[in-house]
Amino acid sequence: DIFVANVVGTTMSSTGFVTFLDLASVTTAASTPLTHKPNVLHVHVAPEPRDIVWKSAHFPSKLLRRRERYVNVLLGVGIILWSIPLAAIQAFATADQVARIPGMEFVKTLNGGRIGNFINGYLPVVGLLSLILILPIIFEQIAIRYEHRKTVSDVQRSMLGRYFYYQLV
């Protein structure tokens, strides 16, 4: 009990690695309860070393769970408010709005109005695709820099899940 209390204490990292020489030892250690107190020690088979984000390996699991919940709430609010930038792109990406820019008045009348129709058809799509293109980059940076996810696969899993919900909306 004293050892478990020391390991679970606030001064220790919540991540540790143990190397075994055979598969039987790995299986036994990963499936055997290591203490009589439930949910004190969580044992998992370690990911491949190339998959570990070593800068984030030392952060405590309580901090990571709290930050993940906080980000999920903020991104949930972002999903609700996602229609505002989409509507703004639809409203402002027109030939009339482009013609209001000084020096761009010719857009509406150039080539018999065909350029204006082209802009009305494609500029909103390009604007929306540009916005959707930067979402994975934003989600990845949140997962790495704020949430401090410990593996690259976990970063990608969270990024793709959030990206899916934004595209669903």
Disulfide bonds with the S-S distance in Angstrom:
none
